[in-house]
Amino acid sequence: MGVRVVVVGAGVVGASVARVLSRYEGLEVHLVDANPDVGWGVSKANTGIVHGGYDDDPDRFPLRAELCALGNEIWHRWVEELDVPHTWSGALVVALEGDQRRELESLLERGRRNGVPELRIVEREEALAMEPNLTQEVEAALWAPTVGQIHPVRATVAIVENAVDNGVRVHLETEVRGVKVEGGEVRGLETSRGFLEADVVVNAAGLRADELADMAGVEFPRIRPRRGEYWIFDRSAGPKPRRVLFPTPTPTSKGVVVTTEVSGHLMIGPNAEDLPPDAKGDVGNTAKGLEEVWERAGELWPRLPPRRLVIRTFAGLRPEPEGGDFVVGNTEVWGFVNAAGTRSPGLTAAPAIALRVRDALVELGIELREKGEWKATRRDIESTIDLGWRERVERARDDPLRGRVVCRCNLVTEREVLEAIERMRAVGVRTPSIDSVKFRTGATSGTCQGSFCRVRLVELLAREFGVPPWGVTLKGRGSEVGVGDVKVLLRGASTGGEGSEE
Amino acid sequence: MRSRVEGRRDVVVVGGGPAGMAAAARAAEMGLDVLLVDEGRRLGGILPQCIHPGFGVHYLGEELTGPEFAQRLASRVEDAGVDLLLDAHVPEVRWISHAEKGVRVLSPGFSGEVRTGAVIYAAGARERHRFEIGILGDRVAGVYTAGEAQTMMDVYGILPGRRVLVVGSGDVGMIVARRFALEGAEVVGVVEIMPYPGGLTRNVVQCLEDFDIPLLLSHRVVAVRGRGRGRVERAVLVRVDEGLRDVPGTETEVECDTVVVSAGLVPRMEVLRELGALIDQATGGPMVNDRLETTVPGVFAAGNALVINDLVDHAAEQGEQAAEGAAEFLRRGGIPATDWVKLRPGEGVKLTVPQLLSGERDVWVYLRVARPVRNARLSLRGAGKEVRLPVVRPAEMVRVKLMAGEVRRAKVGGREVVAEVYGG
């Protein structure tokens, strides 16, 4: 009889844990999440940076320091294996005045201690030669060539698809309500879909990791949501930096970043605003937060495009654990393993955290033997926008649906949408939602923000999931795009809108 | 109808809305070999979703609904022998020479490059959305642009919501407000940032007053609120002063499950910009001469891809003008060189089209005023022309004919005609 491992939280950390554990014989791995799709919590809204590993003080935050540098190394391999959209653009940490330069020197020293290669402090002229549109106020910068960027949700999707390919089972829209512990050992999880037996529970619950630990009676630092807001510009808007630009960090944050994100848009953010502990769902944008981001970004990048070229603002929450370091490994309850407290650089560290969880299982005495057959690779949906003209025409001639453009701004074809829907189902998505397609294909995230193509996606999702079009959601139950057919109110509430009620 | 796609064309028209259909029909009627490419599964552009009447009074001499107007033009396109390629996207137009272009097409039926002597670009506009007009707060379901809401209701048969707030009182906003009311939804209001309605008085009466829909002037929506990943529950409004700045302390919340944004249109310029066409910051469309030729030789523009029109009649008329321009271009091997007169907006005028006048032909000038003026005096300074108009409004495009001789007067002076509007 194998060991049943249930990973709670299908964000990038939980997904990484599931993938790493899928490699071993005798483990039955389950991945549970309350959201309708994978990667929709903390993983969804962040800067998408794979950090270098020079920020974290190894004396104060040993786990962050070790796992960030290691995670960066692993991501270099994983983006290739899993075909994750990425760019290894490198980063400049920009110092504007004398005492900031001293901060660069301490970053360099930390980077050296953490084993980060190729770090170098560049002087003003070299920094401006690298980024001619950088502020003239620059005095020096730390050049970190190992820094990169990934699309965090697409990365999570990629990891989960590969994990599922290797036998992991996913349970979405499944809320954990209790952890059953007997005799100091984990027995299973009470969920909204019934009891899930488990020998091992991995706590990758992000913002709610403290609540999950409470359910198990495991002591855990409190987690506070820290909100960060962002602006994204139209693809045509520039100038754009080639590298990720950081200001010199403060004790609480790495600061507002100016970057060209993986799909080619200029993006600025985030600020860092601590919210009350009960605001773990508050991802709204505020004028105050956004103005702060604009001002800070302007200090690094004075030639910000005009506001009319902004196509979207968004916000995300980082789980900020009391004490500030990650919480990873075994606990006082046998089988309850933490993979949490994953504030920044959590995205970077995720694969390394997953290896630590594997080690924790070994510590518990669970024997891990590698499977004879394990699939290391996964291919992404081929994006038409990434192809040259000849290839686009060839694909369309072979497959007419590769010639039917659904999203004009990002050139997403019907085939890509249908493939996204197929892959949604493969990872256990139950509720048809536009955001699931958006995160897999880029549809609705261009200049027009979906005003042309959202309804086309609705049509396809409705057909493929067998629901009426008004029952298709934007981002899960409760966000249906309509209230019924167009005559539903005139007929009276009692007879209308089949399938549209929540 | 089965159409031939392969082979070189005289004219490729990109976009099958009113401007594109009129252009294609006119060009084919002049004996040119025309291919019309459109993204939709049927011709008409945005007309099929505009099921209200009010179309065609000037252009066809009778009042029709959107679908009827589209049908008339579509029949004309067919009768004229235009070849059609539907369900087709044009991501790029390639410059080969001043006399030759490659129109790149992706579609289920045909994908490849179509060579052509002239291109008429009539791909329409896109709608400004919530993020462009600064509506912050939660990114929940229930926020739509006006055109998207119309499409959902009248093409796909989906009712987007029960309690609707409309942002923007242009004609489209008011018509959509009425459309919701007609389906039994409660329209809690139409919010307008300016101190006057954005659309025609006729629509204020017929769409709002007749349906008891409140119009809230000098206000804007600053945020929408909803829970988690749900739906809109409230909108936050604020009053604005004469400078359109928020007045602190005037925030109020309105309960609604749907916010419809009708904040104006932006010409779709990606393809023309890539091709190197100069864009007029005032119109958002390409700079054109009096044949509606862009600054890229052989590439013409019409309809909302040229300038945002309020009347479909004007869009169709521009299509015909562009077709005539393209025919002249093909016949003469290019538009003849001349010392062009520049037409530009001055006092009280927001935009003017076309921007370059030859003085060799009479020309329809389209312009939009910056604010409403009664007993207006429109001066085309440099051309020595003055026109009196009882009232001009930003919502209504002004259209005046400038004679070739009037344009030539400007050639003596600064080679410039400035459109100005004064009161009294």
Interface residues (C-beta under 8 A of the other chain):
Chain A: S236 G281 V283 G284 N285 T286 A287 L290 R307 R308 V310 I311 R312 T313 F314 T384 W389 R392 V393 A396 R397 P400 L401 G403 R404 V405 R408 L411 T413 T447 C448 Q449 G450 S451 F452 R454 V455 V458 E459 P469 W470 T473 L474 K475 G476 G478 S479 E480 V481 G482 V483 G484 D485 V486 K487 V488 L489 L490
Chain B: E39 D87 H89 P91 E92 R104 L106 S107 P108 G109 F110 S111 G112 R126 E127 H129 R130 F131 E132 G134 L136 G137 D138 R139 V140 A141 G142 Y144 T145 G147 E148 T151 M152 M153 D154 V155 Y156 G157 I158 L159 P160 G161 R162 E183 G184 A185 V222 A223 R225 R227 G228 R229 G230 R231 D257 E270 R273
